[in-house]
């Protein structure tokens, strides 16, 4: 599970500003997001977890959700295209393609068969019902 956690060093931003020639930025458009840019909000209700994840600029068809026990994985294909034409001649065309993924664990297992997802205005909302486990019954000794 250590591969799921990515942390940035304080020095990453420092060296990015110090030597910008080593880090190529696009001429136009937004850079591709990294996993830490998928912001999530998780609410624990008595019967289900509600997750809201920000995925701006992503199409609904490019979002993939996987639920295994209590681990939720959100992944998305990010595509950006920028073209400028002058009198029918293409002067510049930039394309950015990539994927972003984030996994997180919930405190209880989730019933993946009853889970629901909705995507509206760049926000993915998940309704993840908790898996009902059979409570142990005490057997009386006679």
One Martini backbone bead per residue (centre of mass of N, CA, C, O) as a GRO file, in nm:
protein
  142
    1UNK     BB    1   0.050   0.067  -0.006
    2UNK     BB    2   0.290   0.274  -0.048
    3UNK     BB    3   0.221   0.349  -0.353
    4UNK     BB    4  -0.032   0.539  -0.278
    5UNK     BB    5   0.176   0.727  -0.144
    6UNK     BB    6   0.228   1.079  -0.200
    7UNK     BB    7   0.501   1.303  -0.154
    8UNK     BB    8   0.606   1.628  -0.104
    9UNK     BB    9   0.862   1.831  -0.110
   10UNK     BB   10   0.987   2.134  -0.027
   11UNK     BB   11   1.207   2.124  -0.263
   12UNK     BB   12   1.039   2.107  -0.518
   13UNK     BB   13   0.949   2.407  -0.538
   14UNK     BB   14   1.225   2.536  -0.517
   15UNK     BB   15   1.358   2.400  -0.775
   16UNK     BB   16   1.140   2.491  -0.975
   17UNK     BB   17   1.210   2.799  -0.937
   18UNK     BB   18   1.524   2.795  -0.974
   19UNK     BB   19   1.493   2.563  -1.229
   20UNK     BB   20   1.282   2.589  -1.496
   21UNK     BB   21   1.429   2.422  -1.732
   22UNK     BB   22   1.361   2.124  -1.610
   23UNK     BB   23   1.053   2.230  -1.620
   24UNK     BB   24   0.803   2.176  -1.832
   25UNK     BB   25   0.574   2.404  -1.951
   26UNK     BB   26   0.302   2.496  -2.080
   27UNK     BB   27   0.195   2.748  -2.288
   28UNK     BB   28  -0.099   2.629  -2.256
   29UNK     BB   29  -0.280   2.571  -2.006
   30UNK     BB   30  -0.306   2.315  -1.793
   31UNK     BB   31  -0.166   2.116  -1.596
   32UNK     BB   32  -0.132   1.817  -1.495
   33UNK     BB   33  -0.247   1.632  -1.256
   34UNK     BB   34  -0.200   1.521  -0.941
   35UNK     BB   35  -0.303   1.320  -0.687
   36UNK     BB   36  -0.320   1.569  -0.481
   37UNK     BB   37  -0.555   1.718  -0.664
   38UNK     BB   38  -0.757   1.520  -0.544
   39UNK     BB   39  -1.019   1.628  -0.381
   40UNK     BB   40  -1.160   1.525  -0.067
   41UNK     BB   41  -1.481   1.422   0.088
   42UNK     BB   42  -1.568   1.257   0.394
   43UNK     BB   43  -1.868   1.096   0.503
   44UNK     BB   44  -2.015   0.964   0.809
   45UNK     BB   45  -2.272   0.759   0.816
   46UNK     BB   46  -2.461   0.510   0.940
   47UNK     BB   47  -2.508   0.365   0.630
   48UNK     BB   48  -2.287   0.567   0.490
   49UNK     BB   49  -2.070   0.692   0.248
   50UNK     BB   50  -1.959   1.022   0.150
   51UNK     BB   51  -1.814   1.128  -0.163
   52UNK     BB   52  -1.613   1.411  -0.262
   53UNK     BB   53  -1.472   1.489  -0.589
   54UNK     BB   54  -1.232   1.672  -0.762
   55UNK     BB   55  -1.272   1.691  -1.145
   56UNK     BB   56  -1.157   1.905  -1.336
   57UNK     BB   57  -1.177   1.859  -1.687
   58UNK     BB   58  -1.348   1.594  -1.675
   59UNK     BB   59  -1.493   1.332  -1.811
   60UNK     BB   60  -1.722   1.096  -1.738
   61UNK     BB   61  -1.592   0.865  -1.926
   62UNK     BB   62  -1.290   0.905  -1.766
   63UNK     BB   63  -1.407   0.761  -1.514
   64UNK     BB   64  -1.277   0.549  -1.243
   65UNK     BB   65  -1.418   0.301  -1.017
   66UNK     BB   66  -1.289   0.134  -0.720
   67UNK     BB   67  -1.404  -0.138  -0.500
   68UNK     BB   68  -1.222  -0.283  -0.210
   69UNK     BB   69  -1.384  -0.311   0.050
   70UNK     BB   70  -1.218  -0.015   0.186
   71UNK     BB   71  -1.105   0.055  -0.106
   72UNK     BB   72  -1.071   0.355  -0.294
   73UNK     BB   73  -1.056   0.418  -0.654
   74UNK     BB   74  -0.949   0.700  -0.840
   75UNK     BB   75  -0.975   0.754  -1.198
   76UNK     BB   76  -0.829   0.957  -1.472
   77UNK     BB   77  -0.855   1.100  -1.787
   78UNK     BB   78  -0.647   1.350  -1.926
   79UNK     BB   79  -0.760   1.602  -2.165
   80UNK     BB   80  -0.585   1.834  -2.381
   81UNK     BB   81  -0.662   2.100  -2.616
   82UNK     BB   82  -0.469   2.324  -2.842
   83UNK     BB   83  -0.574   2.557  -3.093
   84UNK     BB   84  -0.429   2.764  -3.360
   85UNK     BB   85  -0.567   2.970  -3.618
   86UNK     BB   86  -0.462   3.120  -3.942
   87UNK     BB   87  -0.616   3.109  -4.222
   88UNK     BB   88  -0.599   2.774  -4.198
   89UNK     BB   89  -0.337   2.784  -4.034
   90UNK     BB   90  -0.131   2.599  -3.840
   91UNK     BB   91   0.067   2.719  -3.566
   92UNK     BB   92  -0.063   2.560  -3.311
   93UNK     BB   93  -0.035   2.241  -3.117
   94UNK     BB   94  -0.167   2.117  -2.811
   95UNK     BB   95  -0.114   1.816  -2.615
   96UNK     BB   96  -0.270   1.654  -2.327
   97UNK     BB   97  -0.182   1.348  -2.158
   98UNK     BB   98  -0.333   1.162  -1.883
   99UNK     BB   99  -0.315   1.034  -1.546
  100UNK     BB  100  -0.518   0.994  -1.249
  101UNK     BB  101  -0.472   0.877  -0.901
  102UNK     BB  102  -0.673   0.765  -0.609
  103UNK     BB  103  -0.632   0.630  -0.277
  104UNK     BB  104  -0.856   0.507  -0.012
  105UNK     BB  105  -0.946   0.444   0.324
  106UNK     BB  106  -1.193   0.300   0.504
  107UNK     BB  107  -1.324   0.198   0.821
  108UNK     BB  108  -1.517   0.032   0.622
  109UNK     BB  109  -1.684  -0.171   0.447
  110UNK     BB  110  -1.816  -0.197   0.111
  111UNK     BB  111  -2.102  -0.204  -0.101
  112UNK     BB  112  -2.050  -0.221  -0.435
  113UNK     BB  113  -2.340  -0.302  -0.552
  114UNK     BB  114  -2.480  -0.024  -0.404
  115UNK     BB  115  -2.326   0.180  -0.545
  116UNK     BB  116  -2.300   0.539  -0.620
  117UNK     BB  117  -2.269   0.773  -0.906
  118UNK     BB  118  -2.195   1.133  -0.952
  119UNK     BB  119  -2.161   1.385  -1.219
  120UNK     BB  120  -2.109   1.746  -1.144
  121UNK     BB  121  -1.927   2.010  -1.216
  122UNK     BB  122  -1.647   1.842  -1.127
  123UNK     BB  123  -1.820   1.652  -0.924
  124UNK     BB  124  -1.779   1.363  -0.739
  125UNK     BB  125  -2.041   1.144  -0.618
  126UNK     BB  126  -2.047   0.912  -0.348
  127UNK     BB  127  -2.241   0.617  -0.259
  128UNK     BB  128  -2.137   0.411   0.029
  129UNK     BB  129  -2.238   0.138   0.153
  130UNK     BB  130  -2.237  -0.039   0.418
  131UNK     BB  131  -2.135  -0.337   0.536
  132UNK     BB  132  -2.327  -0.583   0.654
  133UNK     BB  133  -2.281  -0.740   0.957
  134UNK     BB  134  -2.299  -1.000   1.151
  135UNK     BB  135  -2.398  -1.031   1.452
  136UNK     BB  136  -2.328  -1.159   1.742
  137UNK     BB  137  -2.464  -1.429   1.914
  138UNK     BB  138  -2.575  -1.532   2.210
  139UNK     BB  139  -2.523  -1.835   2.374
  140UNK     BB  140  -2.691  -2.027   2.583
  141UNK     BB  141  -2.624  -2.211   2.864
  142UNK     BB  142  -2.780  -2.525   2.999
   0.00000   0.00000   0.00000
